[in-house]
Amino acid sequence: MVLTMAIAQVGAIPPITTSMLVVFGIVLLTLILFVTELLPIDVTAILVMVLLMFLKPWTQVSVSEGISGFSNTATVAVLAMLILSTGISKTGLVQIIGRKMADFAGNNPTKQLIATIGVTGPVSGFINNTPVVAILVPVISDLAHEGNTSPSKLLIPLSYASMFGGMLTLIGTSTNLLASSVSDRLIGRSFSMFTFTGLGVIVLVTGSVYLMTIGHRLIPERVPAREDYIEEYDLQGYVFEVIVRDESAIVGKTVQSAIDESQFDADIVQFIRDDEQFFEGIASKRIQPGDILTVRTDRETLDVLRKQEGLSLVGTQHSDSELEPDEGETQTLVEIVIQSGSSLLGETIATSSFRERYDASVLAFRSGGKTIRSRLNNIGLQVGDTLLVQAPKDSIDRLSRNPEFIVAHESESPDYRTEKIPWALGIIIGVVGLVGIPWEMLANITGVQVFAGVEFSIVQTALAGVVLMVVADVIKPGEIYEGVDWSVILLLAGVIPLGVALEQTGAANLLGSVVAATAGFLPLIGVLWVFYIATGLITSIISNNASVVLMIPVAIETAKDIGANPFAFVLAVTFAASTAFITPVGYQTNLFVYGPGGYKFTDYTRVGAPLQLLLSVVTVLGIAVIWGVGAPA
């Protein structure tokens, strides 16, 4: 009854048309595929694009509109900013700042937390926050272990602080750039470089205080302060040393063919012959009596192998130091995190030929909060999966330079272009400064009228910055492609036309009218808060960029229906989509720290839910005070 009266007060709900139902069907299919990941997210985005174009009579999306996402200013700007972020990372600037941070923090947990947040937040405002986290995961992990602190205590704050910092400027996150583009298309008002910096600072300070007072107490110590991967992954019963007896059936066989992997879940990680250890390129080596093999398998399978193949147990490995031989110290255990856009996504350890490609053996891995120690070769790899690998140090160094991975420890021999730091800093300052300078005001102050006609967009300056970085040799031409997360680009290109379909078919207007009914029993600021919460929840299960495309058109229609300020509603959706704390899948940076922190899915809810609620109040009140909720006169 109350809802009916509210609807009557706001206005009639438009009739549901076939076009709306078709678009709602595509939206529902998109959500299902995003949540279940039956298809990779970027493939889902392309599917959406294809459906919209093929169903043009109902979606009203032409071919040119269907592919418009590729030429959208947000997509191009994100592409350029990812390349610029790669250039910064190649100089080692962020890593150097991280080392200074470690020197400051020492063994003091409070200082470690302050340093983590204090560096990540501000830096994420000027470099895309996703690469910032990828760069800092190994820095923070090393800081924690060297300072006798559990990495779990610092890695969630690292991810959350990057989200706070992402809301300081237009370029802090791809979501801001996309929201600006959608807002410009629908209400003719985009974001300038520092449109919401004031509110972003409030969010950063509020969130930081929460993490340092309440949040860190809610974060469990999932990973031991002193790393012992064998104990952490509970591998005591999964890694063994065996000696090859004279009568062994595998004598004369190659390492690759010694164990029938179709019959046994086991593989040979390394072997020792005459006190000399062999690891790299061992697949073709023939086994001799007396060889000591390190085998990854479970105890039951090992017993079968011992009886069938003539092997004797030397000893069970109990710690990293025991697994890694003392002589030469050539082997290293390290965690690597699968990045978005990696060629390994959807592959298995077996089908990817992981060992042959990277000279590294996978001993175990974490996926979806579960630790997997057996049947490793048959499980598909996903974004955020963390693999525990054993490899020579030079192989680890190569992995650390591979854009497909985040290695959870800094390379001992990093190849940074530190001499290019001044160039990189100057280019970034130019990219940001040219957009942020109020040229009209400068013309009035100086009297130089040529400034009055000057106007730069982030697309212009970012693309110019890319060219300058290549010319200045900050980044090599081939590294341009390595530094781009193409899954993000395809996602943006795919979901942007979905927003067009929502708008052109009237589906957004229909949803807006329904939500506007809440204005019958809620004040305008209450409806604004509802949109913030709704966007935050949606972002927690699908992509933040997808939630912006879906929610902004509805928010704008709702604001128009209830006589509110559409721009205020755009800001609420943008902030909520960029601060997704309550699940590891809502934001890519959460996935990056999931494995190295040893977290469970519920850890994010425990720490993030109170933070999400706190920032919903702070952000909505900030929007109301700074921009106003009521429709501008």
N, C-alpha and C positions, 0 to 999 in steps of 0.2 A: 504493500500500500504506500509506504514511504517512498519507495523507488518510483512507483507510478506517478506520484505527485511531483517528485523531483524532475522526472522526464517531461512532465507537462509544463513545469516552470521553465526549463531550459529550452525546450522546443521539440518538435517532432523528429523522430528518428527516420532518416531516409529509408526508402524501401530497399530490400535486398535484391540485387540483380544477379543474373547468371555470371556476369563478368566478375562481380565481387566474390562469388562462390568459387570460381576457378582460381582467382588470386589467393583466396584463403586456403584453398587446397594446396597450392604451390608453397605457401608459407608453412603450412602444417608438415608437408613432406620435407621441406628444408630443415625445420626444427628437429624432426625425427632423425634425419640423416646426420645432423650436427651432433645430436646427443648420443646416438648409437655408434657413430663413426663407421657405419657399414661401408661408406666410401670415404676416402681422404677428403678433408674439408675443402681443399682447393678444387677437387673434382666435383664435389657437391655444388660449389659456386658456379662452375661451368655448366653443370646440368641445369641449374636454375636459369641461367642465361639462355640456354637452348630452349627450354620449355616456354619461357616468356615469348621468345621470338616465334616459335612454331605455333603457339596458341594466340597469335596476334588478334584474331577476331574478338577474343574475349579479354585478353590482357591489355590490349591497346598499346603494346610495345612493339615498335617497328624494329627492323634490323639495325638501323643506325642508332636507335635508342638502346637496343639490346647490347650493343658493343660499346656504348658510350662510356662505360666504366673504365675502359682502357685509356681514354683520352681525358677523363675527368681530372680536374686540377688536384684533387686529393690523392689520386693514384700516382700521378706524376711526381707530386711533392713528396709522398712517402718513399717512392723509388729513389729520388735524389737524396733524401735525408738518410736513408739506409746506407747509401754509398759514402756519404760524408762521415757517417758514424764509423764505417769501416776504415776510412782514412785516418780518423782519430785513433782508432785502436791500433793501427799499424805503427804509429809513432810511439806507442807505449805510454802515452800521457796519463791515461786513467790508471794503468798499472803502477806507474811511478807515484801517483797520488795515493794509491792503495798501500804502497810500501811505507810512505810517510805516515799514513794512518796507523799502520802496524807499529811503527816506532813510537808513536804517541800513545797507543793503547797498552802495549806491553801485556802483562798478565792480569790486568784489571778488567773484570767482566763489564763493569759499568762503562769504562772508557772504550772498550771494544764496541759496545752497543752504540754509544754516542758517535764514535768514529764511523761505524757502518752507516748509520742514518745520516750523519752530517755530511758525508761525502756523496752518498748515493742520491739523496734528495735533490740538492742543487745541481749536480751534474746532469741528472735526468731531465732537467728543464731545458737543456740546450743540446743534448744528444739524445736521440731516440732511446726511450728507457729500456727497450728489449735488449739491444746490444750492450747497454751499460751493465745489465745484470749478467749477461753471458760473459762479459769481460771480468766482472768482479767475483763471480762464484769461486774460481780458484784462489783469488786473493783472500777472500773472507774465510774460506776453508783452511788455508794455511795459517791465517791469523788466529783462528780458533784453536787449531791443534798446537801451534807453537805457544799459545798463551794458556794452554791447559783448560780450554773451555769447549763445551760441546758445540759443534757446528750447528746443531739444531737450534740453539739459542740465538744465532745470528742470521741464519739464511732466510727464514720467514720475514724478519725485519728488513733484510736486504730487498726482497721482492716488494713488500708493502711500501717501503720508502721510495722505491723507483716509481710506484704509482702516484704517490703524493707529489713527487717532483715532476712527473709527467704533466701535471695540471698547472705548472707555473707559467708555461708559454704555449703558443700555438703549436710548436714543433716538438713538444715533449713526448707525444705519442701519436700514432697514426689515427687514433680515434678522434682526436681534436681536429685534425685536418679534414677528415671525412665529415664530421659534424658541421664544420664551417662551410664546406661545400654544399651540403644538404640544406643548411639554413639559408645560404645565399640563394639557392634555387627556389625555395618555398616562400621566404618572406623578404628576400632582397637584402639580408643583413648577414654578413660573414664575421668571423673573428679577426681582429688585428693580432699582431704578435703578442701584445701584452694585455689583451682585453680582460682576461680573468686572472691576471697575476696577483692582484690583491687578495682575491678569494683563495687562490692557490696557495699563497703564503699562509693564510689562516688554516687551511686544510693540512698543510705540511706541519705546521707547529702543533696543531691539535693531535694529529696522528702520531707525531713523534713523542709527544708527552705521554700519550696512551701506551705506546710500545715500551717506553722506559719506566713506566710506573705499574701498569696492570698487565699489559700484553706479555712482557718477558716472563712474568710469573705463571702465565697460562701455557707457555710453550714447554712441552716435555723434552727431556734430554734423550732423544731417540738414539743418537750416535755418541759413543764414548768420547770423553774429552781427549784421551790419548788414543789415536787411531790404531786399531788392530783389526784389519779387514777380515781375517780368518774368524775371529770371534764375533765380529759385528754381523757377518753374513752366515754365521753358524756353519762354517765349512769344515769343522774338525772331522766330521764323518764323511767328507766328500772329496778330500784331496789326500792322496796316498803316494808313498814311494814304494816301488817294488823292484826286486832284482831279477834279472833274466837268468834262469838256470840253464845248464848245458843242454838238457833234454827238452827245453821249451819249444813249443810248436811255432813260436813267432820268430825264432832265430832264422836269419836270412831274409825275412820279409822287410819291406819298407815300413817306416813309421806310419805312413798314410794307410797302408793295407793291413797293418798288424791286427787291428781290432775292427771287426765287422760292425759298423755303426748302425746298420739296419737291424742288427740283433741285440747289440748292447748299447746302452746310453753311457758311453765312456769315450774319452779321447786322451791322447798323450800330450801333455803340456810341454814337457822338456825331458832331456835325458842326459846322463853323465856317463862318460867313458874315460877310464884312466885319469880320473880327477879333472877332466876337462868337460865343461858344461856346454851343451848344444841347445840352442833354442830356435834361432832364425834358420829358415830353409831346411828344416829337419824332415819334411814330408818324404823326401826321396832317399833319406839315409837308411841303410840296412842295419837291422838290429843284430848285435853280437852277444854271445854269452857274457855275463858279468855286467852288462849295461844296467844302470839304475834309471828307471823310468818314473817320472812324476805323472800320475794318472788322475784325471778328474772323473769321478764316478761315485756311486753310493756303495755302502759296505756290502750289501747283498750282491750287487753286480760284481764287485771286486772278488768276492768269494768264488763266484762261478768262473771268473776269468783265471783266477789262481789255479783252480783245479783243471780247467780245460787247456790253458795255455802254458802251464808250467812256470808260474811266477811265485816268488817268495816276498812276503811283506817285510819291508825294511822298517817303517815307522809311520805313524800318523802325524800330520803336520798340525801344530797347535798355535802358531803365531806367524805373523808376517816374516819375522826374522828367521824362523826355521824354514819357511817356504823359499825364501830368497837365499841362495847360497852365499856363504861368507866370502869365498875367494872371488875377487874381481868385482863383486857387487854389481853385476851387469843386469840383473833382473829387478823389475819394479812392479809393485801392485798399485793400481790407480783406478779411480772411478771415472767413467766418461758418460756424459749425458747426450742423448740423441737430440739434435737440434731440429727445429721445424725446417722443412725443405731438404732434409737429408735424403740421399739416394737409398738409404737403408730402410726407410719407412715402408712397411708392408712386406719387407723381406724377412727371412729368418737368418740365424747365424750360419746355417748350412747353405742356403740359396745365395747368400751374399758373398760366400767364400771369404768370410771375415778374417780368418787367420792368414790366408794367403795374401789378401789385399793390404793388411795393416801390420803383419808380423806380430800379432798379438792373440793370445788365447783368452777366451771368455770363461771365467770360473763360475760366475753366478750373475744374476741381475735382478733389479727391482723393477716391477711394472705394476702400476695401479695400486701401489702400497703393499704389494706382496713380494716376498723374496723368493726367487726361483733358483733352485740349485740342481735340478735334474731335468732331463728332456729339454735342454736348452736349445738344441738345434731346430726344433719344430715349432717354436713360438714366434709369431710375427712381432716385429719391433714397432713401437709407437713413439710419438713425440714425448719427451720427458723420461723415457726409460733410461735407467742408469745401469751401466754394465761394469762389473768388476773385472778388469783385464790384467793379465800378466804379460809383460813385454820388456824387451831391452830398453834402456833409457833413451837411446836414439829413436826408437820407434815411438816412445811416449812423446818425445819432442815433436816428431812428425804429426802425431795425432793432435797435439796442442795447436798446431798451425793449420789443421784441417777445419774448414768452416762448418763441416757436418757435425762436429762434436764440441761439447764443452768439457775440457779435462779439468777435474776438480782439484788440480794442483798446478801451480805455476811451473812452467818449464825452467829447468836449471840453466838453459842456454838460449834465452829469448832473443829473437832477431828483430829488435825494434829499430825504427828509423828516428832515433831521438833527435838527430840534427834537423829533422823536419818539423819539430814541435812548433817553433815560431810561425812557420808557414801555415800549419794546420790551424793554430789558434787565430791567426789573422784572418784566414778565410771564414772560419765559423763566426767570428765577430762581425765580419762584413756581411755575411748571409743574414744574421739576426739584425744587425744595426740598420742596414738599408731598409728593411721592412718596418722596423720599429720607430725610426725617426719621424716625428710629425713635420713633414716637409712644409705644409701650409703654414703652420705656426712659425717655422723657421724663416719662411719668406716674410711674414709680418714683422718678426723681430729684427731681421737683418736688412730688410728693405730690398733684398735681392729677389726680384719677382720671378726669375727663372726657376726658383725652388717651388713656386706655387703650382706649377704643372707637373712636378715630379711625383711619381707614385710607383712603388715597387711591390710586387706580390712575392710570396714565398716560393712560388714555382720558378719565377725568374731568377731570384738570387740563389736558390738551391742548385739549379742547373748550372748557373755560372760558377758556383762554388765547386761543383764536380769537375768542370773543365779546368779550373785553376789548380785543383788538387792533382790532376793528371799532369798538367804542364809543369807544376812545381815538383813533380816526382814524389809527392806525398803518398800517392797510391798508383800502382802499376795498372796499365789498361786492362790486363786480364783479371785483375782483382776486383774490377768493377762488378763483374757478373757473380763472383764468389760472394761478395758482400751483400747481395740482395736476397732477401727471403722471398722467393718467387711465389710461395704459397700464399703469403699475405697479399701480394699484388693481384694474384688471380682471385683471391677472396674478395678484395675490394671491387675488382672489375665485375665479378659475378653478382654481388648483392646490391650494387648501386642501381641497376635497372629494376630490381625488385621493389625498391622504394618508389621508383617512377610508376610502376604498375599500381602500387597501393594508392598513389595520389590520383592517377588518371582515371581509374575505374570507380573512384569514390569509396573504396574500401577503407581508406584512412579516415574519411569523413564519417563513415558509419561507426567505426570504432571510437572515434573522437566524441560522437554524439552520445554513445553509450556511457563512456567514462565521464562525460560532462554531467551526467545525471547525479554524480556524487556531489556536485555543487549545491544540490538541493538540501543536503544536510551537513556539508563540510564548508568551511571558509575557503577562499581561493588558495591561501597558503597550504591548507590541508590537501587540496587536490594536487598542488605542486609536490607535496611530500609523497603522495600516493604514486606519482610518476617516478619519483626518485627510487622508492622502494621497489616498484615493479620492474624498473630497468635493471636495478642491481640484482634482483632475483633471476631475471632472464639472462643477464650477462654471465651469471654463475654457471649456466648450463650450456650456453652457446657462445659464439665469438662476440667479443665486445664490439667489433665493427658491424657485425650483423645486427646486434641489438640496437645500435644507433640508427641504422637504416630503417628498421622496423618501427622504432618508437618515436622518432622525431616527427614524422608526418602525423601520427596520431596525437602527439602532444600539442602540435601546432593547431590542429583542428579542434581539439578540446579547449585550448586557450581562446580561440575565436568564439566558440559556442558559449563560453561562460563569461566573456568580456574580460579576459585576463591578458597579461603581457606575453605574447608568443615567445619572445626572446628569452624570457625568464624560464619558460618550460624547456626550451632548447638547451639552456645551460644546465638545468637539473638533469636532463637525460645524459648530457655529455659527461658531467662529473660522475654520475652513477655508473655509467658504462666503463669509465676509466679507473674506477676504484672497486674492483670485484675481489673481495677478500675471502668469501666464505667457502669456496671450493678450489681445489688445485687446477680445475679445468677451465675456470672462467677467464683466466688471463695467462698469457704465455709465460710470463716471468714466474708465476707460481709453479708451473711445470718444471722450469729450469732448476728450482731448488728442492723439488719434491724428493728425488732420489738421494742427492748428496746430504740432505737433512734427515733422511731416514723416516720421513713423516708418514703418518696415516692420514687417510682422507678426512677424518673427523678433527684432526689437529687444526686444519684451516677454519672449520666452523667454530671450534672452541675459541680461537683467538680472533677470528675475523668477524663473527656475528656481532659482538658488542661494538667493535670498531665501526662496522657498517652502520649500525644504528646510531652511534654517536655522530658520525660524519653526516648522516642523513639530516639530523637536526641542525648541525653547524652549517652545512652547505645551504640548506633551504632558507634558513634565517639570513645567511649572508647574501643570498640572491635577492631576498625580499628587501633587505636594507639598501643594497648597492643599486639594484636595477628596478626594484618595485615589482609587485605581483599584478597589480591592476593594469588594465590597458592604458597605454600612454595617450595623453590628450591630443 
